[in-house]
Amino acid sequence: MSRNTDTVNAYLDGFRKNDHAQILSCLTDDIEWTVFGGFHLTGKDAYDKAIDGAPHFIDPPELEVVRMVEQDDVVMAEINGVARRAEGGEMRMSMAEVFVMRDGKIAERRAWVIELKENHFR
């Protein structure tokens, strides 16, 4: 494991525990977060406000890393997840995540989130 993958694993662990301090410690101050088709934000303050799934989801989500690869200062992860909906039920999802690293911290997170309604691919 490299310093970059250690940071990404610590970041994901923070999400699993809904630990804002742990999550934010893995980010640069000028972090950019894009969920394609969803939103784009910049900065730790905006990130901190967006971490929780409220009002639509109940934290923390279940996240399982399927695989993680690294090239230079980019870590890519395939992740399966489950988020509990506030109104009941759950959302199962498959995610592709690109983490652009700077000095061992996440400077940019680019995410593609696909909700799974029937099985592992649909």
Accessible surface in RSA format (square Angstrom, percent):
REM  Atomic radii and reference values for relative SASA: ProtOr
REM  Chains: A
REM  Algorithm: Lee & Richards
REM  Probe-radius: 1.40
REM  Slices: 20
REM RES _ NUM      All-atoms   Total-Side   Main-Chain    Non-polar    All polar
REM                ABS   REL    ABS   REL    ABS   REL    ABS   REL    ABS   REL
RES MET A   1   183.29  94.9  99.28  65.7  84.01 200.0 101.16  86.0  82.13 108.8
RES SER A   2    41.86  35.4  31.11  41.5  10.76  24.8  39.80  84.8   2.06   2.9
RES ARG A   3   158.04  66.4 146.63  74.7  11.41  27.2  69.03  94.3  89.01  53.9
RES ASN A   4    13.88   9.6  13.23  12.8   0.66   1.6   0.76   1.8  13.12  12.7
RES THR A   5    13.58   9.7  13.58  13.8   0.00   0.0  13.50  18.1   0.08   0.1
RES ASP A   6    75.67  53.0  68.96  68.6   6.72  15.9  26.87  63.2  48.80  48.7
RES THR A   7    19.60  13.9  14.73  14.9   4.87  11.6   8.26  11.1  11.34  17.1
RES VAL A   8     0.00   0.0   0.00   0.0   0.00   0.0   0.00   0.0   0.00   0.0
RES ASN A   9    43.82  30.2  41.27  39.9   2.55   6.2  24.01  57.8  19.81  19.1
RES ALA A  10    38.19  35.1  31.94  49.3   6.25  14.2  37.47  52.8   0.72   1.9
RES TYR A  11     0.17   0.1   0.17   0.1   0.00   0.0   0.17   0.1   0.00   0.0
RES LEU A  12     3.59   2.0   3.59   2.6   0.00   0.0   3.59   2.5   0.00   0.0
RES ASP A  13    51.22  35.9  51.22  51.0   0.00   0.0  12.36  29.1  38.86  38.8
RES GLY A  14     0.00   0.0   0.00   N/A   0.00   0.0   0.00   0.0   0.00   0.0
RES PHE A  15    23.13  11.6  22.63  14.0   0.50   1.3  22.64  13.7   0.48   1.4
RES ARG A  16    81.02  34.0  69.47  35.4  11.55  27.5  37.49  51.2  43.53  26.4
RES LYS A  17   114.65  55.9  87.96  54.0  26.70  63.6  62.59  56.3  52.06  55.5
RES ASN A  18    53.96  37.2  39.74  38.4  14.23  34.3   5.93  14.3  48.03  46.4
RES ASP A  19    50.21  35.2  43.64  43.4   6.57  15.5  13.70  32.2  36.51  36.4
RES HIS A  20    51.45  28.1  47.94  33.3   3.50   9.0  40.91  42.2  10.54  12.3
RES ALA A  21    76.82  70.6  62.68  96.7  14.14  32.2  69.79  98.3   7.03  18.6
RES GLN A  22    39.78  22.2  33.00  24.1   6.78  16.1  23.99  51.1  15.79  12.0
RES ILE A  23     0.04   0.0   0.04   0.0   0.00   0.0   0.04   0.0   0.00   0.0
RES LEU A  24    33.57  18.7  33.47  23.9   0.10   0.2  33.57  23.6   0.00   0.0
RES SER A  25    64.43  54.4  49.58  66.2  14.86  34.2  43.08  91.7  21.35  29.9
RES CYS A  26     8.15   6.2   6.13   6.8   2.01   4.7   2.01   5.1   6.13   6.6
RES LEU A  27     1.08   0.6   0.00   0.0   1.08   2.7   0.00   0.0   1.08   2.9
RES THR A  28    14.96  10.6  10.86  11.0   4.11   9.8  14.96  20.1   0.00   0.0
RES ASP A  29   112.57  78.9  99.11  98.6  13.46  31.8  36.54  86.0  76.03  75.8
RES ASP A  30    73.58  51.5  66.18  65.9   7.40  17.5  38.65  91.0  34.93  34.8
RES ILE A  31     0.00   0.0   0.00   0.0   0.00   0.0   0.00   0.0   0.00   0.0
RES GLU A  32    67.48  38.7  67.43  51.0   0.04   0.1   4.83   9.3  62.65  51.2
RES TRP A  33    15.30   6.1  15.30   7.4   0.00   0.0  15.30   8.2   0.00   0.0
RES THR A  34    19.47  13.8  19.47  19.7   0.00   0.0  14.36  19.3   5.11   7.7
RES VAL A  35    22.79  15.0  21.72  19.7   1.07   2.6  21.72  18.9   1.07   2.9
RES PHE A  36    81.41  40.7  62.61  38.8  18.80  48.9  64.95  39.4  16.46  47.1
RES GLY A  37    96.56 119.1   0.00   N/A  96.56 119.1  47.11 129.3  49.45 110.7
RES GLY A  38    55.00  67.8   0.00   N/A  55.00  67.8  20.83  57.2  34.17  76.5
RES PHE A  39    88.31  44.2  72.86  45.1  15.45  40.2  85.52  51.9   2.78   8.0
RES HIS A  40   104.15  56.9  75.82  52.7  28.33  72.5  60.26  62.1  43.89  51.1
RES LEU A  41    26.51  14.8  20.83  14.9   5.69  14.3  26.51  18.6   0.00   0.0
RES THR A  42    78.06  55.5  58.37  59.2  19.69  46.9  48.02  64.5  30.05  45.4
RES GLY A  43    16.57  20.4   0.00   N/A  16.57  20.4  16.57  45.5   0.00   0.0
RES LYS A  44    54.11  26.4  51.30  31.5   2.81   6.7  25.62  23.1  28.49  30.3
RES ASP A  45   113.12  79.2 108.39 107.9   4.74  11.2  27.18  64.0  85.95  85.7
RES ALA A  46    36.35  33.4  28.14  43.4   8.21  18.7  32.53  45.8   3.82  10.1
RES TYR A  47     0.02   0.0   0.02   0.0   0.00   0.0   0.00   0.0   0.02   0.0
RES ASP A  48    50.13  35.1  47.03  46.8   3.10   7.3   4.51  10.6  45.63  45.5
RES LYS A  49   170.15  83.0 138.88  85.2  31.27  74.5 102.10  91.9  68.04  72.5
RES ALA A  50    36.48  33.5  15.91  24.5  20.57  46.8  25.03  35.3  11.44  30.3
RES ILE A  51    10.26   5.8   0.98   0.7   9.28  22.4   0.98   0.7   9.28  25.2
RES ASP A  52    54.28  38.0  45.48  45.3   8.79  20.8  13.55  31.9  40.73  40.6
RES GLY A  53    20.88  25.7   0.00   N/A  20.88  25.7  17.63  48.4   3.25   7.3
RES ALA A  54    73.05  67.2  51.70  79.8  21.36  48.6  52.05  73.3  21.00  55.6
RES PRO A  55   104.40  76.1  88.41  80.6  15.99  58.1  94.05  77.6  10.35  64.4
RES HIS A  56   120.14  65.7 118.06  82.1   2.09   5.3  74.50  76.8  45.64  53.1
RES PHE A  57    52.53  26.3  46.99  29.1   5.54  14.4  46.99  28.5   5.54  15.9
RES ILE A  58    79.95  45.5  74.80  55.7   5.16  12.4  78.47  56.5   1.49   4.0
RES ASP A  59    36.82  25.8  19.78  19.7  17.04  40.3   6.00  14.1  30.83  30.7
RES PRO A  60    51.09  37.2  44.92  40.9   6.17  22.4  44.92  37.1   6.17  38.4
RES PRO A  61    23.99  17.5  19.98  18.2   4.01  14.6  20.64  17.0   3.35  20.8
RES GLU A  62   114.88  66.0 109.42  82.8   5.45  13.0  48.40  93.6  66.48  54.3
RES LEU A  63    26.46  14.7  13.28   9.5  13.18  33.1  14.15   9.9  12.30  33.1
RES GLU A  64   106.67  61.2 102.90  77.8   3.77   9.0  41.30  79.9  65.37  53.4
RES VAL A  65    45.86  30.2  23.61  21.4  22.26  53.6  23.61  20.5  22.26  60.4
RES VAL A  66    58.29  38.4  29.11  26.4  29.18  70.3  32.83  28.5  25.46  69.1
RES ARG A  67   139.62  58.6 132.99  67.8   6.63  15.8  57.04  78.0  82.57  50.0
RES MET A  68    45.26  23.4  16.31  10.8  28.95  68.9  14.19  12.1  31.08  41.2
RES VAL A  69    88.34  58.1  82.62  74.8   5.73  13.8  88.20  76.6   0.14   0.4
RES GLU A  70    67.08  38.5  32.55  24.6  34.53  82.2  18.23  35.3  48.85  39.9
RES GLN A  71   136.17  76.1 129.13  94.4   7.04  16.8  43.47  92.5  92.70  70.3
RES ASP A  72   122.78  86.0  93.82  93.4  28.96  68.5  40.88  96.2  81.90  81.7
RES ASP A  73    79.42  55.6  78.82  78.5   0.59   1.4  15.14  35.6  64.28  64.1
RES VAL A  74    50.00  32.9  49.30  44.6   0.69   1.7  49.30  42.8   0.69   1.9
RES VAL A  75     0.00   0.0   0.00   0.0   0.00   0.0   0.00   0.0   0.00   0.0
RES MET A  76    93.22  48.3  91.83  60.8   1.39   3.3  61.34  52.1  31.88  42.2
RES ALA A  77     5.56   5.1   0.00   0.0   5.56  12.6   2.83   4.0   2.73   7.2
RES GLU A  78    61.71  35.4  59.07  44.7   2.64   6.3  23.03  44.5  38.68  31.6
RES ILE A  79     1.55   0.9   1.55   1.2   0.00   0.0   1.55   1.1   0.00   0.0
RES ASN A  80    54.09  37.3  52.79  51.0   1.31   3.1  17.79  42.8  36.30  35.1
RES GLY A  81     5.33   6.6   0.00   N/A   5.33   6.6   2.39   6.6   2.94   6.6
RES VAL A  82    32.48  21.4  30.73  27.8   1.75   4.2  30.73  26.7   1.75   4.7
RES ALA A  83     9.18   8.4   9.18  14.2   0.00   0.0   9.18  12.9   0.00   0.0
RES ARG A  84   106.83  44.9 106.39  54.2   0.44   1.1  45.72  62.5  61.11  37.0
RES ARG A  85    61.08  25.6  58.31  29.7   2.77   6.6  10.87  14.9  50.22  30.4
RES ALA A  86    53.09  48.8  26.26  40.5  26.83  61.0  26.58  37.4  26.50  70.2
RES GLU A  87   136.94  78.6  95.61  72.3  41.33  98.4  73.42 142.0  63.53  51.9
RES GLY A  88    43.02  53.1   0.00   N/A  43.02  53.1  34.70  95.2   8.32  18.6
RES GLY A  89    59.76  73.7   0.00   N/A  59.76  73.7  39.89 109.5  19.86  44.5
RES GLU A  90    96.07  55.2  74.93  56.7  21.14  50.3  21.57  41.7  74.50  60.8
RES MET A  91    27.54  14.3  26.77  17.7   0.76   1.8  17.93  15.2   9.61  12.7
RES ARG A  92    67.96  28.5  66.03  33.7   1.92   4.6  32.68  44.7  35.28  21.4
RES MET A  93    15.62   8.1  14.38   9.5   1.25   3.0   9.08   7.7   6.55   8.7
RES SER A  94    29.19  24.7  28.09  37.5   1.09   2.5   6.58  14.0  22.61  31.7
RES MET A  95    13.54   7.0  10.68   7.1   2.86   6.8   2.79   2.4  10.75  14.2
RES ALA A  96    47.00  43.2  45.49  70.2   1.51   3.4  45.49  64.1   1.51   4.0
RES GLU A  97     2.03   1.2   0.90   0.7   1.13   2.7   0.52   1.0   1.51   1.2
RES VAL A  98    18.09  11.9  18.09  16.4   0.00   0.0  18.09  15.7   0.00   0.0
RES PHE A  99     0.09   0.0   0.09   0.1   0.00   0.0   0.09   0.1   0.00   0.0
RES VAL A 100    45.86  30.2  45.86  41.5   0.00   0.0  45.86  39.8   0.00   0.0
RES MET A 101     7.48   3.9   0.37   0.2   7.10  16.9   0.37   0.3   7.10   9.4
RES ARG A 102   107.93  45.3 104.70  53.4   3.22   7.7  50.36  68.8  57.57  34.9
RES ASP A 103   118.30  82.9  98.50  98.0  19.79  46.8  28.56  67.2  89.73  89.5
RES GLY A 104     7.01   8.6   0.00   N/A   7.01   8.6   1.04   2.8   5.97  13.4
RES LYS A 105    82.75  40.4  82.75  50.8   0.00   0.0  52.92  47.6  29.83  31.8
RES ILE A 106     0.11   0.1   0.11   0.1   0.00   0.0   0.11   0.1   0.00   0.0
RES ALA A 107    10.05   9.2   6.25   9.6   3.80   8.6   6.25   8.8   3.80  10.1
RES GLU A 108    43.51  25.0  43.51  32.9   0.00   0.0   5.79  11.2  37.72  30.8
RES ARG A 109    22.33   9.4  22.33  11.4   0.00   0.0   0.00   0.0  22.33  13.5
RES ARG A 110    80.78  33.9  80.78  41.2   0.00   0.0   7.48  10.2  73.30  44.4
RES ALA A 111     0.09   0.1   0.09   0.1   0.00   0.0   0.09   0.1   0.00   0.0
RES TRP A 112    97.57  39.2  95.40  46.2   2.17   5.1  77.89  41.5  19.68  31.9
RES VAL A 113    55.81  36.7  27.98  25.3  27.83  67.1  27.98  24.3  27.83  75.5
RES ILE A 114   110.36  62.8 107.51  80.1   2.85   6.9 110.36  79.5   0.00   0.0
RES GLU A 115    62.53  35.9  44.15  33.4  18.37  43.7  14.43  27.9  48.10  39.3
RES LEU A 116    16.90   9.4  11.09   7.9   5.80  14.6  11.09   7.8   5.80  15.6
RES LYS A 117   157.49  76.8 122.57  75.2  34.92  83.1  87.22  78.5  70.27  74.9
RES GLU A 118   113.50  65.2  80.32  60.8  33.18  79.0  35.17  68.0  78.33  64.0
RES ASN A 119    53.69  37.0  46.71  45.1   6.98  16.8  32.44  78.1  21.24  20.5
RES HIS A 120   155.79  85.1 140.02  97.3  15.77  40.3  99.85 102.9  55.94  65.1
RES PHE A 121   166.12  83.1 136.75  84.7  29.37  76.4 141.88  86.0  24.24  69.4
RES ARG A 122   151.88  63.8 140.17  71.5  11.71  27.9  61.52  84.1  90.36  54.8
END  Absolute sums over single chains surface
CHAIN  1 A     6991.3       5652.2       1339.0       3795.8       3195.4
END  Absolute sums over all chains
TOTAL          6991.3       5652.2       1339.0       3795.8       3195.4
